[in-house]
Amino acid sequence: MTVPAPATSATADGPIRLGLRANFAQFSLLVAVNALVGGMLGQERTVLPLLARDVFHLPGYTAALTYIVAFGATKAVTNFFAGTLSDRYGRKPVLVAGWLIALPIPALLIWGPSWGWIVFANVLLGINQGLTWSTTVIMKIDLVGPQRRGLAMGFNEASGYVALAATAMATGAIAVHAGLRPQPFFLGAAYAALALGLSVFAVRETRGHALAEAARHPTPKMPNHHAELTTGQIAWTTSFGDRAMSAASWAGMVNNLNDALAWGIFPLLFAAHGLSIGRIGVLAAVYPAVWGFGQLITGWWSDRNGRKHLITAGMLLQATAIALVAVGTAFPLWAVAQVLLGAGTALVYPTLLAVIGDVAHPAWRARAVGVYRLWRDGGFAIGALLAGVLADTYGLTTAIWAVAALTAAAGLLVAARMYETHPRT
């Protein structure tokens, strides 16, 4: 297959070239920065549910999951503003602001004397993740142009979730030998300091690449997809008006709804069956590790064969995996379920972002990404509340079955509503 030559555009600062090869150094740097974004989230995946139970002795699952609600709600709203701010002020300032906000998070997790301090740390974590992860997504889409969006999103999401998995396993191992606080959170402090330095001194602005692509963007046939849309019109188009983007937004919300279940409920289920912290850490790492590495393949795959069918299959595979967790009682079956859940999420995650990149006009693509991520990460808050209430009322297993059913329904919705968006198909 012949690879198209990178597109170029002359600006006052010199030629801007679109394409992965033409921007490989900056693209690779952003992959590394996003790995640190994922690591900030990974420091909590194994330790925090057990901290809620064993250190703060919180009554009920709903109370224990308040940190996920705080994280998800804050991140969802921040995602929306990250896109708008990136269009208005540039990508790099938003990225740097996100890392400045991250600096106090490890200290709050280490020394917080009450659960309210932990919840506040997760408010800051939500802002950090919304600003930094959204911006690295937007910047990579800017750099690669239209031909390699799926591959770019595969690398972006893979770096974040492989780092999340590695950090979840590392913090679990540290907690076995040193306790739940403070040592597991030292990793997060190092990640935040390193990422801030890279963002300030090495990352370059990419908004000019989006403007260069917009200057050559063909006039679309659909009237609601032209370059001159208000933020309100963009929010409506992404959420409801366009069948592909709205289906992607809803599927993304359900995807992160089940991720909230995996984050907050699965470790408690595993512990209730007698698994050690070390084995819980392994299970907490398997799912995002398969998810992360799998995206290196699935993002590229969606560039070759289209987006819709990968998303449908991924949501249905996730539903199957969650059902296996519900019926399981021991480590081997749960490990298989975590592998399947990671594989299903890998099919979905970069592909949903690529759908938004395919459909949105370059002039308002950053805001469309922000709206999509508002929906998607709102799933954390909804999932934590839903799972907590169901677990308190009917038990852990019922909560897991309910999320499995919702995930299957989302897959069927994509099959019925989404149209194929990849330019080649």
C-alpha positions in Angstrom: 0.0 0.0 0.0 1.3 3.4 -0.9 1.5 5.9 2.0 0.3 9.3 1.0 2.9 12.1 1.2 2.5 14.4 4.2 0.6 17.5 3.5 2.4 20.8 3.9 1.3 24.4 4.4 3.3 27.6 4.5 2.9 29.8 7.5 4.7 32.8 9.0 6.8 30.4 11.1 7.7 28.2 8.1 6.1 25.2 6.5 3.8 23.0 8.5 3.7 19.4 7.5 1.0 17.0 8.4 1.7 13.3 8.9 3.1 10.9 11.4 6.6 10.7 9.8 6.9 14.4 9.4 6.1 15.0 13.1 7.5 11.8 14.6 9.7 13.5 17.3 6.8 15.6 18.7 4.4 12.7 18.3 6.7 10.4 20.3 7.2 13.0 23.0 3.4 13.4 23.4 3.1 9.6 23.6 5.6 9.7 26.6 3.7 12.6 28.2 0.4 10.7 27.9 2.0 7.6 29.5 2.6 9.9 32.6 -1.0 11.0 32.4 -2.1 7.3 32.6 0.4 6.7 35.4 -1.2 9.4 37.6 -4.5 7.4 37.3 -2.8 4.1 37.8 -1.5 5.0 41.2 -5.1 4.7 42.5 -6.4 1.6 40.8 -5.3 -1.0 43.2 -4.8 0.9 46.4 -7.7 3.4 46.8 -10.6 0.9 47.0 -8.7 -0.9 49.7 -7.8 2.3 51.4 -11.5 3.2 51.6 -12.3 -0.2 53.2 -9.2 -0.8 55.5 -8.0 2.7 56.5 -11.1 4.9 56.4 -13.6 2.1 57.2 -16.3 3.6 55.0 -19.8 2.2 55.4 -21.4 0.9 52.2 -20.2 0.7 48.6 -21.7 4.0 47.5 -19.7 6.0 50.1 -16.5 4.1 49.1 -17.0 5.1 45.5 -17.4 8.8 46.0 -13.9 9.4 44.9 -14.8 7.9 41.4 -17.9 10.1 41.3 -15.8 13.2 42.1 -13.1 12.2 39.6 -15.6 11.3 36.8 -17.8 14.4 37.1 -14.8 16.8 37.3 -13.0 15.2 34.4 -16.1 15.1 32.2 -16.7 18.9 32.6 -13.0 19.7 32.3 -12.9 17.7 29.0 -15.4 20.1 27.5 -13.6 23.2 28.5 -10.2 21.7 27.5 -11.4 21.6 23.9 -12.7 25.1 24.0 -9.6 26.5 25.7 -7.4 24.6 23.3 -9.1 26.3 20.4 -8.9 29.7 22.0 -5.5 29.8 23.7 -3.6 26.9 22.1 -2.9 23.4 23.1 0.3 23.8 25.1 -0.9 26.2 27.8 -3.8 23.9 28.6 -1.4 20.9 28.9 0.9 22.8 31.2 -2.0 24.0 33.4 -3.1 20.4 33.7 0.3 19.4 35.1 0.5 22.3 37.5 -2.8 21.1 39.0 -1.4 17.6 39.4 1.4 18.5 41.7 -0.5 18.4 45.0 -2.4 15.2 44.3 0.1 12.6 45.7 0.6 14.6 48.9 -3.2 14.7 49.5 -3.4 10.9 48.9 -0.4 10.3 51.3 -1.3 12.6 54.2 -5.1 13.2 53.8 -6.5 12.8 57.3 -10.1 12.1 56.3 -11.9 10.7 53.3 -12.9 14.2 52.2 -9.2 15.0 51.5 -9.1 11.9 49.2 -12.2 13.0 47.4 -10.7 16.5 46.9 -7.5 14.9 45.5 -9.7 13.1 43.0 -11.4 16.4 42.0 -7.9 17.7 41.2 -7.1 14.4 39.4 -10.2 14.8 37.3 -9.1 18.3 36.3 -5.6 17.1 35.6 -6.8 14.2 33.4 -9.3 16.3 31.6 -6.8 18.9 30.6 -3.8 16.7 29.9 -5.4 13.6 28.3 -7.8 15.7 26.1 -4.9 17.9 25.0 -2.6 15.1 24.0 -5.4 13.6 22.0 -6.1 16.9 20.2 -2.4 17.5 19.6 -1.8 14.0 18.0 -4.9 14.5 15.8 -3.4 17.8 14.8 -0.1 16.4 13.9 -1.0 13.3 11.9 -3.7 14.7 9.6 -6.6 12.7 8.2 -4.9 9.6 7.0 -3.6 8.0 10.3 -6.1 9.1 13.0 -6.9 5.6 14.2 -3.2 4.7 14.4 -2.5 8.0 16.3 -5.3 7.3 18.8 -4.1 3.8 19.2 -0.6 5.0 20.2 -2.1 7.7 22.5 -4.5 5.5 24.4 -2.0 2.6 24.5 0.7 4.7 26.1 -1.8 5.9 28.8 -3.3 2.6 29.6 -0.1 0.5 29.5 1.4 3.0 32.0 -1.8 2.8 34.1 -1.5 -1.0 34.2 2.2 -1.0 35.1 1.6 1.6 37.8 -1.4 -0.4 39.2 0.7 -3.5 39.4 3.7 -1.6 40.9 1.6 0.1 43.6 0.0 -3.2 44.5 3.4 -4.8 44.9 4.6 -1.8 47.0 1.5 -1.9 49.2 2.2 -5.6 50.0 5.6 -4.8 51.5 5.1 -1.2 52.7 1.4 -0.7 53.3 -1.3 1.3 51.6 0.3 4.7 52.4 2.6 6.5 51.7 5.0 4.6 49.5 2.6 3.6 46.7 1.9 7.3 45.9 5.6 8.3 45.5 5.3 7.2 41.9 2.6 9.8 41.2 4.8 12.6 42.6 7.6 11.6 40.2 5.2 11.4 37.3 3.8 14.8 37.8 7.2 16.5 38.2 8.6 14.8 35.1 5.6 15.6 32.9 5.4 19.2 33.9 9.1 19.6 32.9 8.5 17.9 29.5 5.4 20.0 28.8 7.1 23.3 29.6 10.4 22.8 27.9 9.9 20.2 25.1 6.3 20.1 23.9 5.5 22.5 21.0 2.2 24.1 20.1 0.2 22.2 17.4 -2.8 24.4 16.8 -1.1 25.7 13.6 -1.4 22.1 12.2 -5.1 22.1 12.7 -5.5 25.5 11.0 -3.4 24.3 8.1 -5.6 21.3 7.7 -8.7 23.4 8.0 -7.5 25.7 5.2 -7.5 22.7 2.8 -10.6 21.0 4.2 -13.2 20.3 1.5 -16.5 22.0 1.9 -18.8 19.4 3.4 -22.1 18.4 1.9 -23.8 18.3 5.3 -24.8 21.9 6.3 -24.3 21.3 10.1 -20.7 20.3 9.5 -19.3 23.6 8.1 -16.5 25.5 9.8 -18.7 28.2 11.4 -20.5 26.6 14.3 -21.0 28.0 17.8 -20.0 25.9 20.8 -23.7 25.2 21.5 -24.2 23.9 18.0 -21.1 21.7 18.2 -22.4 20.2 21.5 -25.7 19.4 19.9 -24.2 18.0 16.8 -21.8 15.8 18.7 -24.3 14.6 21.3 -27.5 14.2 19.2 -27.5 15.7 15.7 -24.9 13.5 14.0 -25.7 9.8 14.1 -22.1 8.7 14.2 -20.8 11.2 16.7 -23.8 10.8 19.0 -23.5 7.0 18.9 -19.8 7.3 19.7 -20.6 9.6 22.6 -23.1 7.3 24.1 -20.9 4.2 23.7 -18.0 6.1 25.2 -20.2 6.9 28.3 -21.1 3.2 28.8 -17.5 2.1 28.2 -16.3 4.3 31.1 -19.3 3.3 33.1 -18.0 -0.2 33.1 -14.5 1.0 33.7 -15.8 2.6 36.9 -17.1 -0.8 37.8 -13.7 -2.4 37.2 -11.9 0.4 39.2 -14.2 0.5 42.2 -16.2 -2.7 42.5 -13.9 -5.5 41.1 -11.2 -5.1 43.7 -13.8 -5.3 46.5 -15.3 -8.4 44.9 -11.9 -10.0 44.6 -11.1 -9.1 48.2 -14.4 -10.5 49.4 -13.4 -13.9 47.9 -10.1 -13.8 49.8 -7.6 -12.7 47.2 -4.5 -11.0 48.4 -3.5 -7.4 47.6 -0.8 -8.7 45.3 -3.2 -10.9 43.3 -5.8 -8.1 43.2 -3.0 -5.8 41.8 -2.3 -8.4 39.1 -6.0 -8.5 38.1 -6.2 -4.7 38.2 -3.3 -4.5 35.8 -4.2 -7.2 33.3 -7.3 -5.4 32.0 -5.6 -2.1 31.2 -2.5 -3.8 30.0 -4.4 -5.8 27.3 -6.4 -2.7 26.6 -3.3 -0.6 26.2 -1.2 -2.9 24.1 -4.3 -3.9 22.0 -4.8 -0.4 20.9 -1.6 -0.5 19.0 -3.3 -2.9 16.7 -6.9 -1.8 16.8 -6.3 1.9 16.0 -4.3 0.8 12.8 -7.0 -1.8 12.1 -9.8 0.8 12.1 -7.8 2.9 9.6 -7.8 -0.1 7.2 -11.2 -1.6 7.7 -13.4 1.1 9.2 -14.7 2.0 12.6 -18.3 0.9 13.2 -17.9 -2.9 13.3 -14.9 -2.7 15.6 -16.9 -0.6 18.1 -19.9 -2.9 18.0 -17.8 -6.1 18.5 -15.8 -4.4 21.3 -18.9 -3.4 23.3 -20.4 -6.9 23.0 -17.1 -8.5 24.0 -16.9 -6.2 27.1 -20.4 -7.2 28.1 -19.4 -10.9 27.9 -16.3 -10.3 30.0 -18.2 -8.4 32.7 -20.7 -11.3 32.9 -17.8 -13.7 33.4 -16.6 -11.6 36.4 -20.2 -11.9 37.8 -20.2 -15.7 37.6 -16.6 -16.2 38.6 -15.4 -17.1 42.1 -11.6 -17.6 41.7 -8.5 -16.0 40.1 -8.3 -18.1 36.9 -11.7 -17.2 35.5 -11.4 -13.6 36.6 -8.0 -13.4 34.8 -9.7 -14.6 31.6 -12.5 -12.1 32.0 -10.0 -9.3 32.5 -8.2 -10.2 29.3 -11.4 -10.2 27.4 -12.5 -6.9 28.9 -9.2 -5.4 27.9 -9.5 -6.7 24.4 -13.1 -5.4 24.0 -12.1 -2.0 25.3 -9.1 -1.9 23.0 -11.4 -2.4 20.0 -13.6 0.5 21.2 -11.4 3.2 22.8 -9.2 4.6 20.0 -11.9 3.9 17.4 -14.5 6.1 19.1 -12.0 9.0 19.1 -11.2 8.4 15.5 -14.9 8.6 14.6 -15.0 12.1 16.1 -11.9 13.1 14.2 -13.3 11.7 11.0 -16.6 13.7 11.2 -15.8 17.0 13.0 -14.5 19.9 10.9 -10.8 20.8 11.8 -12.0 24.3 12.8 -14.1 22.9 15.7 -12.7 19.4 16.1 -11.0 20.2 19.5 -14.4 21.3 20.9 -16.1 18.2 19.4 -13.5 16.0 21.1 -14.2 17.9 24.3 -17.9 17.2 24.0 -17.3 13.5 23.3 -15.0 13.2 26.3 -17.6 15.0 28.4 -20.0 12.2 27.6 -17.4 9.5 27.9 -15.9 10.4 31.2 -19.3 11.3 32.7 -19.7 7.5 32.6 -17.2 7.3 35.5 -19.6 9.2 37.8 -22.7 7.5 36.5 -21.1 4.1 36.8 -19.8 4.7 40.3 -23.2 5.9 41.5 -25.1 3.1 39.7 -22.8 0.3 40.8 -22.6 1.7 44.4 -26.4 1.9 44.8 -27.0 -1.5 43.3 -24.3 -3.1 45.3 -25.6 -1.6 48.6 -29.2 -2.6 47.7 -28.8 -6.0 46.0 -25.2 -7.0 46.3 -22.0 -6.8 44.2 -23.0 -9.5 41.7 -26.3 -7.8 40.8 -24.4 -4.5 40.2 -22.0 -6.3 37.8 -24.8 -8.0 35.9 -26.6 -4.7 35.4 -23.5 -3.1 33.9 -23.0 -6.1 31.6 -26.5 -5.6 30.3 -26.0 -1.9 29.7 -22.8 -2.5 27.8 -24.5 -5.1 25.5 -27.3 -2.6 24.8 -24.7 0.1 23.9 -23.1 -2.3 21.3 -26.5 -2.9 19.7 -27.2 0.9 19.6 -23.9 1.4 17.7 -24.9 -1.3 15.3 -28.3 0.3 14.6 -27.4 4.1 14.7 -23.8 4.7 13.6 -22.7 5.0 10.0 -19.2 4.2 8.8 -17.0 7.3 9.1 -13.6 6.3 7.8 -12.8 8.3 4.6 -11.6 5.2 2.7 -14.9 3.3 3.3 
